[in-house]
């Protein structure tokens, strides 16, 4: 699989976006998955927006096409579903916790390395 850098940033209007930058020059917006947050992605704390960010990052990095269960949660039968809460707590909630932080990044390789440490 190709290397991807995910750039997570807060726009001047407060919306958090995730842009995937591929080593071959492609660029795309990461789809908002997870369904917990009605207002979109977030980071720097544990909550619905960070949960959706973790789910979306994992699904994209793994290339998983996930579906949401009746509770709008990522199905626990996928690697994304089994590990998104831990990624939220250990990575998404801890990045950019400084007041006013607007951007951070993580690579696909970092996500997969983290996942490997989870025994997945």
PDB file as gemmi writes it, atoms N, CA and C in Angstrom:
CRYST1    1.000    1.000    1.000  90.00  90.00  90.00 P 1                      
ATOM      1  N   UNK A   1       0.840  -1.191   0.000  1.00  0.00           N  
ATOM      2  CA  UNK A   1       0.000   0.000   0.000  1.00  0.00           C  
ATOM      3  C   UNK A   1       0.884   1.253   0.000  1.00  0.00           C  
ATOM      4  N   UNK A   2       0.392   2.296  -0.594  1.00  0.00           N  
ATOM      5  CA  UNK A   2       1.171   3.531  -0.712  1.00  0.00           C  
ATOM      6  C   UNK A   2       1.201   4.303   0.606  1.00  0.00           C  
ATOM      7  N   UNK A   3       2.214   5.141   0.737  1.00  0.00           N  
ATOM      8  CA  UNK A   3       2.300   5.971   1.932  1.00  0.00           C  
ATOM      9  C   UNK A   3       1.371   7.173   1.787  1.00  0.00           C  
ATOM     10  N   UNK A   4       0.712   7.506   2.884  1.00  0.00           N  
ATOM     11  CA  UNK A   4      -0.226   8.627   2.922  1.00  0.00           C  
ATOM     12  C   UNK A   4       0.055   9.427   4.182  1.00  0.00           C  
ATOM     13  N   UNK A   5       0.068  10.743   4.053  1.00  0.00           N  
ATOM     14  CA  UNK A   5       0.117  11.623   5.212  1.00  0.00           C  
ATOM     15  C   UNK A   5      -1.262  12.249   5.369  1.00  0.00           C  
ATOM     16  N   UNK A   6      -1.792  12.164   6.578  1.00  0.00           N  
ATOM     17  CA  UNK A   6      -3.098  12.760   6.878  1.00  0.00           C  
ATOM     18  C   UNK A   6      -2.863  14.072   7.593  1.00  0.00           C  
ATOM     19  N   UNK A   7      -3.379  15.156   7.017  1.00  0.00           N  
ATOM     20  CA  UNK A   7      -3.256  16.482   7.614  1.00  0.00           C  
ATOM     21  C   UNK A   7      -4.619  16.845   8.198  1.00  0.00           C  
ATOM     22  N   UNK A   8      -4.633  17.017   9.522  1.00  0.00           N  
ATOM     23  CA  UNK A   8      -5.857  17.327  10.233  1.00  0.00           C  
ATOM     24  C   UNK A   8      -5.762  18.785  10.663  1.00  0.00           C  
ATOM     25  N   UNK A   9      -6.704  19.606  10.214  1.00  0.00           N  
ATOM     26  CA  UNK A   9      -6.618  21.022  10.566  1.00  0.00           C  
ATOM     27  C   UNK A   9      -7.984  21.635  10.802  1.00  0.00           C  
ATOM     28  N   UNK A  10      -7.973  22.653  11.653  1.00  0.00           N  
ATOM     29  CA  UNK A  10      -9.183  23.413  11.955  1.00  0.00           C  
ATOM     30  C   UNK A  10      -9.196  24.647  11.056  1.00  0.00           C  
ATOM     31  N   UNK A  11     -10.280  24.825  10.309  1.00  0.00           N  
ATOM     32  CA  UNK A  11     -10.395  25.977   9.429  1.00  0.00           C  
ATOM     33  C   UNK A  11     -10.686  27.225  10.256  1.00  0.00           C  
ATOM     34  N   UNK A  12     -10.631  28.373   9.616  1.00  0.00           N  
ATOM     35  CA  UNK A  12     -10.925  29.628  10.315  1.00  0.00           C  
ATOM     36  C   UNK A  12     -12.366  29.670  10.811  1.00  0.00           C  
ATOM     37  N   UNK A  13     -13.230  28.849  10.244  1.00  0.00           N  
ATOM     38  CA  UNK A  13     -14.633  28.772  10.693  1.00  0.00           C  
ATOM     39  C   UNK A  13     -14.837  27.704  11.762  1.00  0.00           C  
ATOM     40  N   UNK A  14     -13.757  27.033  12.179  1.00  0.00           N  
ATOM     41  CA  UNK A  14     -13.839  26.058  13.253  1.00  0.00           C  
ATOM     42  C   UNK A  14     -14.074  24.624  12.840  1.00  0.00           C  
ATOM     43  N   UNK A  15     -14.289  24.371  11.566  1.00  0.00           N  
ATOM     44  CA  UNK A  15     -14.519  23.005  11.088  1.00  0.00           C  
ATOM     45  C   UNK A  15     -13.183  22.272  10.986  1.00  0.00           C  
ATOM     46  N   UNK A  16     -13.163  21.006  11.421  1.00  0.00           N  
ATOM     47  CA  UNK A  16     -11.953  20.190  11.310  1.00  0.00           C  
ATOM     48  C   UNK A  16     -12.037  19.376  10.026  1.00  0.00           C  
ATOM     49  N   UNK A  17     -10.997  19.477   9.215  1.00  0.00           N  
ATOM     50  CA  UNK A  17     -10.931  18.730   7.962  1.00  0.00           C  
ATOM     51  C   UNK A  17      -9.746  17.776   8.001  1.00  0.00           C  
ATOM     52  N   UNK A  18      -9.842  16.716   7.192  1.00  0.00           N  
ATOM     53  CA  UNK A  18      -8.754  15.748   7.077  1.00  0.00           C  
ATOM     54  C   UNK A  18      -8.445  15.582   5.597  1.00  0.00           C  
ATOM     55  N   UNK A  19      -7.223  15.949   5.228  1.00  0.00           N  
ATOM     56  CA  UNK A  19      -6.776  15.822   3.850  1.00  0.00           C  
ATOM     57  C   UNK A  19      -5.700  14.757   3.782  1.00  0.00           C  
ATOM     58  N   UNK A  20      -5.876  13.816   2.881  1.00  0.00           N  
ATOM     59  CA  UNK A  20      -4.884  12.772   2.658  1.00  0.00           C  
ATOM     60  C   UNK A  20      -3.972  13.217   1.522  1.00  0.00           C  
ATOM     61  N   UNK A  21      -2.667  13.187   1.775  1.00  0.00           N  
ATOM     62  CA  UNK A  21      -1.665  13.531   0.772  1.00  0.00           C  
ATOM     63  C   UNK A  21      -0.863  12.273   0.473  1.00  0.00           C  
ATOM     64  N   UNK A  22      -0.964  11.792  -0.761  1.00  0.00           N  
ATOM     65  CA  UNK A  22      -0.307  10.545  -1.149  1.00  0.00           C  
ATOM     66  C   UNK A  22       1.076  10.823  -1.713  1.00  0.00           C  
ATOM     67  N   UNK A  23       1.963   9.841  -1.576  1.00  0.00           N  
ATOM     68  CA  UNK A  23       3.324  10.001  -2.066  1.00  0.00           C  
ATOM     69  C   UNK A  23       3.373  10.198  -3.585  1.00  0.00           C  
ATOM     70  N   UNK A  24       2.354   9.727  -4.299  1.00  0.00           N  
ATOM     71  CA  UNK A  24       2.335   9.878  -5.754  1.00  0.00           C  
ATOM     72  C   UNK A  24       1.687  11.190  -6.198  1.00  0.00           C  
ATOM     73  N   UNK A  25       1.368  12.060  -5.219  1.00  0.00           N  
ATOM     74  CA  UNK A  25       0.835  13.370  -5.550  1.00  0.00           C  
ATOM     75  C   UNK A  25      -0.674  13.496  -5.450  1.00  0.00           C  
ATOM     76  N   UNK A  26      -1.375  12.389  -5.262  1.00  0.00           N  
ATOM     77  CA  UNK A  26      -2.837  12.498  -5.143  1.00  0.00           C  
ATOM     78  C   UNK A  26      -3.193  13.168  -3.822  1.00  0.00           C  
ATOM     79  N   UNK A  27      -4.373  13.743  -3.797  1.00  0.00           N  
ATOM     80  CA  UNK A  27      -4.853  14.476  -2.621  1.00  0.00           C  
ATOM     81  C   UNK A  27      -6.367  14.287  -2.576  1.00  0.00           C  
ATOM     82  N   UNK A  28      -6.884  13.950  -1.384  1.00  0.00           N  
ATOM     83  CA  UNK A  28      -8.331  13.805  -1.261  1.00  0.00           C  
ATOM     84  C   UNK A  28      -8.753  14.080   0.172  1.00  0.00           C  
ATOM     85  N   UNK A  29     -10.026  14.421   0.333  1.00  0.00           N  
ATOM     86  CA  UNK A  29     -10.596  14.630   1.661  1.00  0.00           C  
ATOM     87  C   UNK A  29     -11.044  13.276   2.198  1.00  0.00           C  
ATOM     88  N   UNK A  30     -10.697  12.993   3.438  1.00  0.00           N  
ATOM     89  CA  UNK A  30     -11.085  11.738   4.070  1.00  0.00           C  
ATOM     90  C   UNK A  30     -12.562  11.810   4.439  1.00  0.00           C  
ATOM     91  N   UNK A  31     -13.285  10.755   4.112  1.00  0.00           N  
ATOM     92  CA  UNK A  31     -14.724  10.700   4.371  1.00  0.00           C  
ATOM     93  C   UNK A  31     -15.016  10.637   5.868  1.00  0.00           C  
ATOM     94  N   UNK A  32     -16.044  11.371   6.293  1.00  0.00           N  
ATOM     95  CA  UNK A  32     -16.472  11.363   7.695  1.00  0.00           C  
ATOM     96  C   UNK A  32     -17.282  10.095   7.953  1.00  0.00           C  
ATOM     97  N   UNK A  33     -16.665   9.176   8.699  1.00  0.00           N  
ATOM     98  CA  UNK A  33     -17.316   7.916   9.061  1.00  0.00           C  
ATOM     99  C   UNK A  33     -17.504   7.865  10.570  1.00  0.00           C  
ATOM    100  N   UNK A  34     -18.278   6.944  11.023  1.00  0.00           N  
ATOM    101  CA  UNK A  34     -18.447   6.736  12.451  1.00  0.00           C  
ATOM    102  C   UNK A  34     -19.834   7.076  12.925  1.00  0.00           C  
ATOM    103  N   UNK A  35     -20.349   8.213  12.505  1.00  0.00           N  
ATOM    104  CA  UNK A  35     -21.724   8.566  12.796  1.00  0.00           C  
ATOM    105  C   UNK A  35     -22.049   8.987  14.213  1.00  0.00           C  
ATOM    106  N   UNK A  36     -21.045   9.211  15.065  1.00  0.00           N  
ATOM    107  CA  UNK A  36     -21.345   9.651  16.426  1.00  0.00           C  
ATOM    108  C   UNK A  36     -21.549  11.162  16.497  1.00  0.00           C  
ATOM    109  N   UNK A  37     -20.805  11.901  15.696  1.00  0.00           N  
ATOM    110  CA  UNK A  37     -20.841  13.360  15.764  1.00  0.00           C  
ATOM    111  C   UNK A  37     -21.693  13.947  14.653  1.00  0.00           C  
ATOM    112  N   UNK A  38     -22.601  14.802  15.026  1.00  0.00           N  
ATOM    113  CA  UNK A  38     -23.424  15.499  14.036  1.00  0.00           C  
ATOM    114  C   UNK A  38     -22.701  16.713  13.468  1.00  0.00           C  
ATOM    115  N   UNK A  39     -21.648  17.155  14.160  1.00  0.00           N  
ATOM    116  CA  UNK A  39     -20.947  18.373  13.738  1.00  0.00           C  
ATOM    117  C   UNK A  39     -19.616  18.104  13.065  1.00  0.00           C  
ATOM    118  N   UNK A  40     -19.191  16.853  12.970  1.00  0.00           N  
ATOM    119  CA  UNK A  40     -17.966  16.537  12.244  1.00  0.00           C  
ATOM    120  C   UNK A  40     -16.813  16.140  13.140  1.00  0.00           C  
ATOM    121  N   UNK A  41     -15.630  16.144  12.536  1.00  0.00           N  
ATOM    122  CA  UNK A  41     -14.418  15.726  13.225  1.00  0.00           C  
ATOM    123  C   UNK A  41     -14.027  16.712  14.327  1.00  0.00           C  
ATOM    124  N   UNK A  42     -13.278  16.194  15.314  1.00  0.00           N  
ATOM    125  CA  UNK A  42     -12.663  17.002  16.359  1.00  0.00           C  
ATOM    126  C   UNK A  42     -11.417  16.284  16.837  1.00  0.00           C  
ATOM    127  N   UNK A  43     -10.611  16.957  17.663  1.00  0.00           N  
ATOM    128  CA  UNK A  43      -9.423  16.342  18.248  1.00  0.00           C  
ATOM    129  C   UNK A  43      -9.068  17.061  19.537  1.00  0.00           C  
ATOM    130  N   UNK A  44      -8.189  16.445  20.320  1.00  0.00           N  
ATOM    131  CA  UNK A  44      -7.712  17.067  21.546  1.00  0.00           C  
ATOM    132  C   UNK A  44      -8.471  16.691  22.801  1.00  0.00           C  
ATOM    133  N   UNK A  45      -9.462  15.833  22.689  1.00  0.00           N  
ATOM    134  CA  UNK A  45     -10.231  15.352  23.839  1.00  0.00           C  
ATOM    135  C   UNK A  45     -10.937  14.074  23.419  1.00  0.00           C  
ATOM    136  N   UNK A  46     -11.565  13.372  24.345  1.00  0.00           N  
ATOM    137  CA  UNK A  46     -12.353  12.177  24.037  1.00  0.00           C  
ATOM    138  C   UNK A  46     -13.808  12.604  23.894  1.00  0.00           C  
ATOM    139  N   UNK A  47     -14.422  12.234  22.789  1.00  0.00           N  
ATOM    140  CA  UNK A  47     -15.812  12.603  22.538  1.00  0.00           C  
ATOM    141  C   UNK A  47     -16.252  12.109  21.176  1.00  0.00           C  
ATOM    142  N   UNK A  48     -17.427  12.533  20.743  1.00  0.00           N  
ATOM    143  CA  UNK A  48     -17.987  12.023  19.497  1.00  0.00           C  
ATOM    144  C   UNK A  48     -17.199  12.457  18.257  1.00  0.00           C  
ATOM    145  N   UNK A  49     -16.782  13.715  18.189  1.00  0.00           N  
ATOM    146  CA  UNK A  49     -15.997  14.181  17.040  1.00  0.00           C  
ATOM    147  C   UNK A  49     -14.652  13.480  16.928  1.00  0.00           C  
ATOM    148  N   UNK A  50     -13.896  13.356  18.032  1.00  0.00           N  
ATOM    149  CA  UNK A  50     -12.649  12.594  17.984  1.00  0.00           C  
ATOM    150  C   UNK A  50     -12.873  11.111  17.665  1.00  0.00           C  
ATOM    151  N   UNK A  51     -13.977  10.534  18.138  1.00  0.00           N  
ATOM    152  CA  UNK A  51     -14.278   9.131  17.827  1.00  0.00           C  
ATOM    153  C   UNK A  51     -14.464   8.948  16.322  1.00  0.00           C  
ATOM    154  N   UNK A  52     -15.196   9.863  15.699  1.00  0.00           N  
ATOM    155  CA  UNK A  52     -15.395   9.777  14.249  1.00  0.00           C  
ATOM    156  C   UNK A  52     -14.083   9.988  13.503  1.00  0.00           C  
ATOM    157  N   UNK A  53     -13.233  10.880  13.994  1.00  0.00           N  
ATOM    158  CA  UNK A  53     -11.929  11.093  13.366  1.00  0.00           C  
ATOM    159  C   UNK A  53     -11.099   9.816  13.434  1.00  0.00           C  
ATOM    160  N   UNK A  54     -11.054   9.169  14.595  1.00  0.00           N  
ATOM    161  CA  UNK A  54     -10.295   7.922  14.741  1.00  0.00           C  
ATOM    162  C   UNK A  54     -10.836   6.845  13.804  1.00  0.00           C  
ATOM    163  N   UNK A  55     -12.148   6.703  13.739  1.00  0.00           N  
ATOM    164  CA  UNK A  55     -12.771   5.717  12.851  1.00  0.00           C  
ATOM    165  C   UNK A  55     -12.416   5.992  11.397  1.00  0.00           C  
ATOM    166  N   UNK A  56     -12.509   7.237  10.988  1.00  0.00           N  
ATOM    167  CA  UNK A  56     -12.235   7.607   9.599  1.00  0.00           C  
ATOM    168  C   UNK A  56     -10.777   7.406   9.231  1.00  0.00           C  
ATOM    169  N   UNK A  57      -9.852   7.780  10.131  1.00  0.00           N  
ATOM    170  CA  UNK A  57      -8.421   7.581   9.878  1.00  0.00           C  
ATOM    171  C   UNK A  57      -8.090   6.102   9.747  1.00  0.00           C  
ATOM    172  N   UNK A  58      -8.590   5.292  10.675  1.00  0.00           N  
ATOM    173  CA  UNK A  58      -8.312   3.854  10.618  1.00  0.00           C  
ATOM    174  C   UNK A  58      -8.881   3.216   9.355  1.00  0.00           C  
ATOM    175  N   UNK A  59     -10.120   3.514   9.047  1.00  0.00           N  
ATOM    176  CA  UNK A  59     -10.747   2.927   7.858  1.00  0.00           C  
ATOM    177  C   UNK A  59      -9.974   3.289   6.600  1.00  0.00           C  
ATOM    178  N   UNK A  60      -9.552   4.546   6.486  1.00  0.00           N  
ATOM    179  CA  UNK A  60      -8.819   4.969   5.297  1.00  0.00           C  
ATOM    180  C   UNK A  60      -7.439   4.305   5.253  1.00  0.00           C  
ATOM    181  N   UNK A  61      -6.736   4.303   6.376  1.00  0.00           N  
ATOM    182  CA  UNK A  61      -5.392   3.717   6.417  1.00  0.00           C  
ATOM    183  C   UNK A  61      -5.416   2.227   6.107  1.00  0.00           C  
ATOM    184  N   UNK A  62      -6.460   1.538   6.567  1.00  0.00           N  
ATOM    185  CA  UNK A  62      -6.579   0.098   6.338  1.00  0.00           C  
ATOM    186  C   UNK A  62      -7.246  -0.246   5.010  1.00  0.00           C  
ATOM    187  N   UNK A  63      -7.854   0.755   4.393  1.00  0.00           N  
ATOM    188  CA  UNK A  63      -8.581   0.490   3.149  1.00  0.00           C  
ATOM    189  C   UNK A  63      -9.859  -0.294   3.389  1.00  0.00           C  
ATOM    190  N   UNK A  64     -10.432  -0.159   4.610  1.00  0.00           N  
ATOM    191  CA  UNK A  64     -11.661  -0.879   4.932  1.00  0.00           C  
ATOM    192  C   UNK A  64     -12.880  -0.076   4.524  1.00  0.00           C  
ATOM    193  N   UNK A  65     -13.807  -0.768   3.907  1.00  0.00           N  
ATOM    194  CA  UNK A  65     -15.098  -0.182   3.563  1.00  0.00           C  
ATOM    195  C   UNK A  65     -16.046  -0.585   4.684  1.00  0.00           C  
ATOM    196  N   UNK A  66     -16.227   0.302   5.656  1.00  0.00           N  
ATOM    197  CA  UNK A  66     -17.026  -0.072   6.816  1.00  0.00           C  
ATOM    198  C   UNK A  66     -18.466   0.366   6.650  1.00  0.00           C  
ATOM    199  N   UNK A  67     -19.334  -0.359   7.309  1.00  0.00           N  
ATOM    200  CA  UNK A  67     -20.732   0.032   7.381  1.00  0.00           C  
ATOM    201  C   UNK A  67     -21.046   0.299   8.845  1.00  0.00           C  
ATOM    202  N   UNK A  68     -22.059   1.078   9.088  1.00  0.00           N  
ATOM    203  CA  UNK A  68     -22.441   1.410  10.450  1.00  0.00           C  
ATOM    204  C   UNK A  68     -23.549   0.478  10.909  1.00  0.00           C  
ATOM    205  N   UNK A  69     -23.483   0.070  12.191  1.00  0.00           N  
ATOM    206  CA  UNK A  69     -24.531  -0.787  12.719  1.00  0.00           C  
ATOM    207  C   UNK A  69     -25.742   0.064  13.115  1.00  0.00           C  
ATOM    208  N   UNK A  70     -26.723  -0.566  13.743  1.00  0.00           N  
ATOM    209  CA  UNK A  70     -27.978   0.137  14.085  1.00  0.00           C  
ATOM    210  C   UNK A  70     -27.751   1.322  15.008  1.00  0.00           C  
ATOM    211  N   UNK A  71     -26.693   1.297  15.804  1.00  0.00           N  
ATOM    212  CA  UNK A  71     -26.385   2.407  16.708  1.00  0.00           C  
ATOM    213  C   UNK A  71     -25.457   3.432  16.061  1.00  0.00           C  
ATOM    214  N   UNK A  72     -25.265   3.324  14.757  1.00  0.00           N  
ATOM    215  CA  UNK A  72     -24.415   4.221  13.979  1.00  0.00           C  
ATOM    216  C   UNK A  72     -22.946   4.139  14.412  1.00  0.00           C  
ATOM    217  N   UNK A  73     -22.532   2.981  14.898  1.00  0.00           N  
ATOM    218  CA  UNK A  73     -21.149   2.737  15.278  1.00  0.00           C  
ATOM    219  C   UNK A  73     -20.508   1.884  14.197  1.00  0.00           C  
ATOM    220  N   UNK A  74     -19.198   2.040  14.047  1.00  0.00           N  
ATOM    221  CA  UNK A  74     -18.485   1.185  13.106  1.00  0.00           C  
ATOM    222  C   UNK A  74     -18.605  -0.247  13.593  1.00  0.00           C  
ATOM    223  N   UNK A  75     -18.973  -1.138  12.705  1.00  0.00           N  
ATOM    224  CA  UNK A  75     -19.140  -2.540  13.083  1.00  0.00           C  
ATOM    225  C   UNK A  75     -17.901  -3.104  13.761  1.00  0.00           C  
ATOM    226  N   UNK A  76     -18.095  -3.810  14.847  1.00  0.00           N  
ATOM    227  CA  UNK A  76     -16.975  -4.344  15.626  1.00  0.00           C  
ATOM    228  C   UNK A  76     -16.329  -5.552  14.965  1.00  0.00           C  
ATOM    229  N   UNK A  77     -16.844  -5.971  13.809  1.00  0.00           N  
ATOM    230  CA  UNK A  77     -16.237  -7.097  13.114  1.00  0.00           C  
ATOM    231  C   UNK A  77     -15.055  -6.655  12.265  1.00  0.00           C  
ATOM    232  N   UNK A  78     -14.871  -5.366  12.073  1.00  0.00           N  
ATOM    233  CA  UNK A  78     -13.745  -4.861  11.290  1.00  0.00           C  
ATOM    234  C   UNK A  78     -12.608  -4.458  12.222  1.00  0.00           C  
ATOM    235  N   UNK A  79     -11.403  -4.421  11.686  1.00  0.00           N  
ATOM    236  CA  UNK A  79     -10.266  -3.938  12.481  1.00  0.00           C  
ATOM    237  C   UNK A  79     -10.511  -2.501  12.900  1.00  0.00           C  
ATOM    238  N   UNK A  80     -11.112  -1.710  12.011  1.00  0.00           N  
ATOM    239  CA  UNK A  80     -11.444  -0.325  12.345  1.00  0.00           C  
ATOM    240  C   UNK A  80     -12.362  -0.276  13.547  1.00  0.00           C  
ATOM    241  N   UNK A  81     -13.427  -1.048  13.519  1.00  0.00           N  
ATOM    242  CA  UNK A  81     -14.391  -1.047  14.604  1.00  0.00           C  
ATOM    243  C   UNK A  81     -13.809  -1.513  15.924  1.00  0.00           C  
ATOM    244  N   UNK A  82     -12.920  -2.490  15.866  1.00  0.00           N  
ATOM    245  CA  UNK A  82     -12.332  -3.025  17.099  1.00  0.00           C  
ATOM    246  C   UNK A  82     -11.311  -2.089  17.734  1.00  0.00           C  
ATOM    247  N   UNK A  83     -10.680  -1.217  16.946  1.00  0.00           N  
ATOM    248  CA  UNK A  83      -9.567  -0.427  17.463  1.00  0.00           C  
ATOM    249  C   UNK A  83      -9.777   1.087  17.442  1.00  0.00           C  
ATOM    250  N   UNK A  84     -10.902   1.564  16.930  1.00  0.00           N  
ATOM    251  CA  UNK A  84     -11.072   3.015  16.811  1.00  0.00           C  
ATOM    252  C   UNK A  84     -11.152   3.714  18.166  1.00  0.00           C  
ATOM    253  N   UNK A  85     -11.763   3.097  19.173  1.00  0.00           N  
ATOM    254  CA  UNK A  85     -11.853   3.739  20.495  1.00  0.00           C  
ATOM    255  C   UNK A  85     -10.472   3.904  21.117  1.00  0.00           C  
ATOM    256  N   UNK A  86      -9.613   2.904  20.948  1.00  0.00           N  
ATOM    257  CA  UNK A  86      -8.246   3.000  21.482  1.00  0.00           C  
ATOM    258  C   UNK A  86      -7.447   4.059  20.734  1.00  0.00           C  
ATOM    259  N   UNK A  87      -7.605   4.148  19.407  1.00  0.00           N  
ATOM    260  CA  UNK A  87      -6.902   5.190  18.646  1.00  0.00           C  
ATOM    261  C   UNK A  87      -7.385   6.568  19.078  1.00  0.00           C  
ATOM    262  N   UNK A  88      -8.678   6.694  19.303  1.00  0.00           N  
ATOM    263  CA  UNK A  88      -9.221   7.972  19.792  1.00  0.00           C  
ATOM    264  C   UNK A  88      -8.549   8.359  21.109  1.00  0.00           C  
ATOM    265  N   UNK A  89      -8.514   7.429  22.050  1.00  0.00           N  
ATOM    266  CA  UNK A  89      -7.973   7.717  23.382  1.00  0.00           C  
ATOM    267  C   UNK A  89      -6.461   7.935  23.377  1.00  0.00           C  
ATOM    268  N   UNK A  90      -5.733   7.106  22.652  1.00  0.00           N  
ATOM    269  CA  UNK A  90      -4.274   7.141  22.711  1.00  0.00           C  
ATOM    270  C   UNK A  90      -3.616   8.125  21.745  1.00  0.00           C  
ATOM    271  N   UNK A  91      -4.307   8.486  20.681  1.00  0.00           N  
ATOM    272  CA  UNK A  91      -3.698   9.357  19.667  1.00  0.00           C  
ATOM    273  C   UNK A  91      -4.510  10.632  19.448  1.00  0.00           C  
ATOM    274  N   UNK A  92      -5.741  10.494  18.997  1.00  0.00           N  
ATOM    275  CA  UNK A  92      -6.550  11.653  18.608  1.00  0.00           C  
ATOM    276  C   UNK A  92      -6.799  12.599  19.791  1.00  0.00           C  
ATOM    277  N   UNK A  93      -7.108  12.057  20.946  1.00  0.00           N  
ATOM    278  CA  UNK A  93      -7.397  12.907  22.102  1.00  0.00           C  
ATOM    279  C   UNK A  93      -6.142  13.578  22.656  1.00  0.00           C  
ATOM    280  N   UNK A  94      -4.979  13.028  22.369  1.00  0.00           N  
ATOM    281  CA  UNK A  94      -3.735  13.548  22.947  1.00  0.00           C  
ATOM    282  C   UNK A  94      -2.972  14.484  22.029  1.00  0.00           C  
ATOM    283  N   UNK A  95      -3.339  14.533  20.767  1.00  0.00           N  
ATOM    284  CA  UNK A  95      -2.658  15.416  19.831  1.00  0.00           C  
ATOM    285  C   UNK A  95      -3.242  16.811  19.916  1.00  0.00           C  
ATOM    286  N   UNK A  96      -2.395  17.795  19.836  1.00  0.00           N  
ATOM    287  CA  UNK A  96      -2.818  19.201  19.770  1.00  0.00           C  
ATOM    288  C   UNK A  96      -3.785  19.582  20.873  1.00  0.00           C  
ATOM    289  N   UNK A  97      -3.424  19.296  22.104  1.00  0.00           N  
ATOM    290  CA  UNK A  97      -4.304  19.663  23.207  1.00  0.00           C  
ATOM    291  C   UNK A  97      -4.036  21.081  23.702  1.00  0.00           C  
ATOM    292  N   UNK A  98      -3.023  21.741  23.141  1.00  0.00           N  
ATOM    293  CA  UNK A  98      -2.737  23.113  23.534  1.00  0.00           C  
ATOM    294  C   UNK A  98      -3.888  24.026  23.094  1.00  0.00           C  
ATOM    295  N   UNK A  99      -4.149  25.021  23.905  1.00  0.00           N  
ATOM    296  CA  UNK A  99      -5.195  25.997  23.583  1.00  0.00           C  
ATOM    297  C   UNK A  99      -4.916  26.615  22.216  1.00  0.00           C  
ATOM    298  N   UNK A 100      -5.875  26.575  21.353  1.00  0.00           N  
ATOM    299  CA  UNK A 100      -5.755  27.218  20.059  1.00  0.00           C  
ATOM    300  C   UNK A 100      -5.040  26.413  18.994  1.00  0.00           C  
ATOM    301  N   UNK A 101      -4.670  25.173  19.272  1.00  0.00           N  
ATOM    302  CA  UNK A 101      -3.991  24.356  18.262  1.00  0.00           C  
ATOM    303  C   UNK A 101      -4.917  24.175  17.061  1.00  0.00           C  
ATOM    304  N   UNK A 102      -4.356  24.318  15.866  1.00  0.00           N  
ATOM    305  CA  UNK A 102      -5.209  24.249  14.679  1.00  0.00           C  
ATOM    306  C   UNK A 102      -4.848  23.137  13.708  1.00  0.00           C  
ATOM    307  N   UNK A 103      -3.705  22.486  13.869  1.00  0.00           N  
ATOM    308  CA  UNK A 103      -3.336  21.470  12.885  1.00  0.00           C  
ATOM    309  C   UNK A 103      -2.355  20.461  13.450  1.00  0.00           C  
ATOM    310  N   UNK A 104      -2.411  19.248  12.899  1.00  0.00           N  
ATOM    311  CA  UNK A 104      -1.441  18.206  13.185  1.00  0.00           C  
ATOM    312  C   UNK A 104      -1.511  17.202  12.049  1.00  0.00           C  
ATOM    313  N   UNK A 105      -0.570  16.290  12.029  1.00  0.00           N  
ATOM    314  CA  UNK A 105      -0.585  15.281  10.971  1.00  0.00           C  
ATOM    315  C   UNK A 105      -0.147  13.940  11.531  1.00  0.00           C  
ATOM    316  N   UNK A 106      -0.525  12.907  10.815  1.00  0.00           N  
ATOM    317  CA  UNK A 106      -0.128  11.539  11.136  1.00  0.00           C  
ATOM    318  C   UNK A 106      -0.043  10.788   9.819  1.00  0.00           C  
ATOM    319  N   UNK A 107       0.916   9.906   9.710  1.00  0.00           N  
ATOM    320  CA  UNK A 107       1.068   9.148   8.468  1.00  0.00           C  
ATOM    321  C   UNK A 107       0.359   7.805   8.569  1.00  0.00           C  
ATOM    322  N   UNK A 108       0.089   7.244   7.431  1.00  0.00           N  
ATOM    323  CA  UNK A 108      -0.492   5.898   7.372  1.00  0.00           C  
ATOM    324  C   UNK A 108       0.441   4.929   8.084  1.00  0.00           C  
ATOM    325  N   UNK A 109       1.729   5.092   7.876  1.00  0.00           N  
ATOM    326  CA  UNK A 109       2.718   4.223   8.512  1.00  0.00           C  
ATOM    327  C   UNK A 109       2.633   4.318  10.045  1.00  0.00           C  
ATOM    328  N   UNK A 110       2.473   5.530  10.580  1.00  0.00           N  
ATOM    329  CA  UNK A 110       2.333   5.694  12.034  1.00  0.00           C  
ATOM    330  C   UNK A 110       1.076   4.991  12.550  1.00  0.00           C  
ATOM    331  N   UNK A 111      -0.011   5.094  11.808  1.00  0.00           N  
ATOM    332  CA  UNK A 111      -1.260   4.445  12.212  1.00  0.00           C  
ATOM    333  C   UNK A 111      -1.084   2.931  12.212  1.00  0.00           C  
ATOM    334  N   UNK A 112      -0.469   2.389  11.159  1.00  0.00           N  
ATOM    335  CA  UNK A 112      -0.275   0.946  11.074  1.00  0.00           C  
ATOM    336  C   UNK A 112       0.704   0.440  12.127  1.00  0.00           C  
ATOM    337  N   UNK A 113       1.729   1.231  12.444  1.00  0.00           N  
ATOM    338  CA  UNK A 113       2.660   0.865  13.519  1.00  0.00           C  
ATOM    339  C   UNK A 113       1.926   0.835  14.849  1.00  0.00           C  
ATOM    340  N   UNK A 114       1.113   1.856  15.110  1.00  0.00           N  
ATOM    341  CA  UNK A 114       0.306   1.895  16.332  1.00  0.00           C  
ATOM    342  C   UNK A 114      -0.594   0.663  16.391  1.00  0.00           C  
ATOM    343  N   UNK A 115      -1.241   0.332  15.281  1.00  0.00           N  
ATOM    344  CA  UNK A 115      -2.144  -0.807  15.229  1.00  0.00           C  
ATOM    345  C   UNK A 115      -1.402  -2.112  15.519  1.00  0.00           C  
ATOM    346  N   UNK A 116      -0.193  -2.233  15.000  1.00  0.00           N  
ATOM    347  CA  UNK A 116       0.627  -3.414  15.263  1.00  0.00           C  
ATOM    348  C   UNK A 116       0.929  -3.570  16.744  1.00  0.00           C  
ATOM    349  N   UNK A 117       1.152  -2.462  17.429  1.00  0.00           N  
ATOM    350  CA  UNK A 117       1.407  -2.513  18.874  1.00  0.00           C  
ATOM    351  C   UNK A 117       0.163  -2.950  19.654  1.00  0.00           C  
ATOM    352  N   UNK A 118      -0.996  -2.834  19.031  1.00  0.00           N  
ATOM    353  CA  UNK A 118      -2.241  -3.279  19.666  1.00  0.00           C  
ATOM    354  C   UNK A 118      -2.455  -4.778  19.498  1.00  0.00           C  
ATOM    355  N   UNK A 119      -1.564  -5.412  18.742  1.00  0.00           N  
ATOM    356  CA  UNK A 119      -1.703  -6.845  18.480  1.00  0.00           C  
ATOM    357  C   UNK A 119      -2.687  -7.153  17.368  1.00  0.00           C  
ATOM    358  N   UNK A 120      -2.947  -6.158  16.558  1.00  0.00           N  
ATOM    359  CA  UNK A 120      -3.936  -6.355  15.475  1.00  0.00           C  
ATOM    360  C   UNK A 120      -3.261  -6.744  14.176  1.00  0.00           C  
TER     361      UNK A 120                                                      
END                                                                             
